[in-house]
Amino acid sequence: MSLPQEDVAFVDEYAAETGAGSRSAALHAAIELLRASRHLALRPRRTTSSDTRRHPAGPRGTVDA
């Protein structure tokens, strides 16, 4: 894998700031965050009563009965 120098510098800074210990550890942490965000994005969103009060219209402007 190749990365632009500015990305490598960012990974090095992140590793130093967070105590990750190495570029590899910082990249492993980033991959875990990407996996977690993908799972969150794919998970169905639960609607709460406060969501309904703020956004009463359903899909395409219809009102849910």
C-alpha positions as a LaTeX table, in Angstrom:
\begin{tabular}{lrrr}
\hline
Residue & $x$ (\AA) & $y$ (\AA) & $z$ (\AA) \\
\hline
Met1 & 0.00 & 0.00 & 0.00 \\
Ser2 & 1.28 & 3.46 & $-0.71$ \\
Leu3 & 0.20 & 6.72 & 0.89 \\
Pro4 & 1.03 & 10.33 & 0.16 \\
Gln5 & 3.66 & 11.75 & 2.52 \\
Glu6 & 1.12 & 14.04 & 4.21 \\
Asp7 & $-1.03$ & 11.01 & 5.10 \\
Val8 & 2.00 & 9.19 & 6.51 \\
Ala9 & 2.82 & 12.29 & 8.57 \\
Phe10 & $-0.77$ & 12.39 & 9.85 \\
Val11 & $-0.63$ & 8.72 & 10.85 \\
Asp12 & 2.67 & 9.35 & 12.65 \\
Glu13 & 1.19 & 12.35 & 14.50 \\
Tyr14 & $-1.91$ & 10.35 & 15.44 \\
Ala15 & 0.21 & 7.46 & 16.72 \\
Ala16 & 2.31 & 9.83 & 18.83 \\
Glu17 & $-0.68$ & 11.78 & 20.21 \\
Thr18 & $-2.72$ & 8.69 & 21.11 \\
Gly19 & 0.10 & 6.46 & 22.27 \\
Ala20 & $-0.69$ & 3.94 & 19.54 \\
Gly21 & 2.96 & 2.94 & 19.47 \\
Ser22 & 3.41 & 2.52 & 15.73 \\
Arg23 & 2.02 & 3.35 & 12.32 \\
Ser24 & 0.72 & $-0.17$ & 12.09 \\
Ala25 & $-1.21$ & 0.15 & 15.36 \\
Ala26 & $-2.65$ & 3.50 & 14.26 \\
Leu27 & $-3.76$ & 2.01 & 10.93 \\
His28 & $-5.31$ & $-0.99$ & 12.69 \\
Ala29 & $-7.29$ & 1.44 & 14.87 \\
Ala30 & $-8.40$ & 3.35 & 11.75 \\
Ile31 & $-9.57$ & 0.13 & 10.09 \\
Glu32 & $-11.59$ & $-0.79$ & 13.18 \\
Leu33 & $-13.25$ & 2.65 & 13.07 \\
Leu34 & $-14.07$ & 2.18 & 9.38 \\
Arg35 & $-15.60$ & $-1.22$ & 10.10 \\
Ala36 & $-17.64$ & 0.18 & 12.98 \\
Ser37 & $-18.89$ & 3.10 & 10.88 \\
Arg38 & $-19.92$ & 0.75 & 8.08 \\
His39 & $-21.90$ & $-1.38$ & 10.53 \\
Leu40 & $-23.60$ & 1.73 & 11.92 \\
Ala41 & $-24.42$ & 2.97 & 8.43 \\
Leu42 & $-25.94$ & $-0.38$ & 7.45 \\
Arg43 & $-27.93$ & $-0.79$ & 10.67 \\
Pro44 & $-31.58$ & 0.23 & 10.43 \\
Arg45 & $-32.23$ & 3.50 & 12.20 \\
Arg46 & $-34.60$ & 3.37 & 15.14 \\
Thr47 & $-37.16$ & 6.16 & 15.29 \\
Thr48 & $-37.84$ & 7.61 & 18.71 \\
Ser49 & $-40.85$ & 9.62 & 19.78 \\
Ser50 & $-38.67$ & 12.76 & 19.83 \\
Asp51 & $-37.72$ & 12.12 & 16.18 \\
Thr52 & $-41.41$ & 11.89 & 15.28 \\
Arg53 & $-42.20$ & 15.15 & 17.07 \\
Arg54 & $-39.43$ & 17.00 & 15.27 \\
His55 & $-40.05$ & 15.37 & 11.88 \\
Pro56 & $-43.70$ & 14.31 & 11.62 \\
Ala57 & $-43.61$ & 13.76 & 7.86 \\
Gly58 & $-42.79$ & 10.28 & 6.66 \\
Pro59 & $-41.03$ & 9.40 & 3.40 \\
Arg60 & $-41.62$ & 11.87 & 0.58 \\
Gly61 & $-43.54$ & 14.24 & 2.79 \\
Thr62 & $-46.33$ & 11.84 & 3.74 \\
Val63 & $-47.61$ & 11.85 & 7.28 \\
Asp64 & $-47.52$ & 8.52 & 9.11 \\
Ala65 & $-50.87$ & 7.60 & 10.68 \\
\hline
\end{tabular}
